């Protein structure tokens, strides 16, 4: 089977025509490029700015002379002053002291009074061994006669009689809690109490072999001769 060619579809016939058109277009571009370069060289230097796809040229005026910039003056360093090492250096102290106020707070301390209850041993009225004056009854009578002072007021008024006293003999023999059970007059009663308080130490009473506080009752006789 033979292949039939269409004469109208033959590409070889128009190939030379397309080639000549392309050649002329390229030649024109090259010629235009060289011509543009020659124009720039004849007119003088042009300033070419490119930016955002646009090219602009600025002409330089040949008649105006170039502007001369004034020469820059270089500042000469100032000579440093010589320091005299022999000169006395004065140091000025700048003291900025803050004045602090001292606040003294007075705190009142209240002391709580604690009552101390002294444990007092009971007084035995009838101990196993009764308390007695040192030296016995005769020594006590003799001492009382030597130390008793009859009140002058009672002597003038003729007051006489027995004053009954009750007191406590402590464990160390001291006399305490002297009181009048039966008196005669104020002056005689006071003299009787003074006399008992002035007595020397007694022998304390004993109960179950131990010294105890014991009570003692005795009369003091005031008699005018």
Secondary structure, 3 states (H helix, E strand, C coil): CCCCCCHHHCCHHHHHHHHHHHHHHHHHHHHHHHHHHHHHHHHCCCEEEEECCEEEEECCCCCCCCCCCCCCCCCCCCCCCCCCCCCCCCCCCCCCCCCCCCCCCCCCCCCCCCCCCCCCCCEECCCCECCEECCCHHHHHHHHHHHCCCCHHHHHHCCCEEEEEEEEECCCCCEEEEEEEECCCHHHHHHHHHHHHCCCCEECEEECCEEEEEEEEEEEEECCC
